Amino acid sequence: MPDPTTGDLSKAGSVHDDELIRAVDAVLAKPETGPYPIGGGYLLDFAAKIEAHEPSANALADPEAKPGWRRTAILMARPVKG
C-alpha cells in the first residue's frame, strides 16, 4: 500500500484499533507529541504531519472542534516505517 494513512493501516489490520486509540489520546492530550509508535513498525510524527495538513492543523487548533473531527484529522495523517 503506497503512502497509507493511519486509517488505511487500521482497515488493513496492520495497526490495531487499541494502538490508534492510545496514539490519538496521546496527541490530543499533548499536541506537540513527537514520533509515536502506532504498531506494525510504523511511527507517526503527529506534530509534523498534522502541521503539514492544513485541515488537520485547523481541526486540532480549534478548541470548539468536535472530538470526532479532531480524531479524523489524526487518522488522515501518513505514518512512516520506523
N, C-alpha and C positions, 0 to 999 in steps of 0.2 A: 504494500500500500504506500504510494508515494506521498510524503509530507502529510501524514494523518493528523487530524485534530485529536484532542483528548477524548472527545465524544466518539470519534471513529474507533479509537483504540478500545473504548469501553464496549461498543457494539460488537467488535471483532473478538472480544474476550481476552485481549492482550493485557488489559488493565481491569482489575476488578472494581466493582462499584464502591466497596468499602474503602479502597485506596483513594478513589476520586473524592469521596465524601470527606476523608481526612485532609486531603490536599486543598479542597475548596474551603473547608472550615479554617485551615491554617492561613490561607491567603486573605480570607475575609477578616480574620482577626488581626492580621498583620500584613497589609498590602505590599510592604517592601520585602517580603519573604524572597530569598534568593532561590537558586536552583533547588527544586523539591523533587525527590524521587516519587514517582507515581506507579511503579511496578513495571514489569515487562522489560526492565533495563532502560526505561525512559526517565528523563529528567525534564522538568518544566521550570524554566526561569520565568515565573509569573510576572514579576515586575517588568522585565524586558519585553516579553511577548504581549502583555496587555497594553503597555505604553505604545507599542508599535501598531496596535489595532485601535483606531480612534473610537469606534462604538464601544469596545470593551472598556477602554480607559474612561470614557464618559459614564458608562453604567456604574463602574466601581467608584468613581469620584462623586457620584450623586447620592447623597445620604437619603434622598427621597425615592431612589430607585427600588423597585420591588425586589425582594430577595431572589426570586426566580430569574430576573434579568441579570442580576449580578452573578449568579451561578452559571447561567448560559454564557456569559462573557468569558468565563474561565474555561468552559468546555470547548469554546471556539478556538482557544489557543493551540499552537502546534508545538508539541514537545520534541526533544532531540534524544537520540540514543545516547545513554550515558556511559 
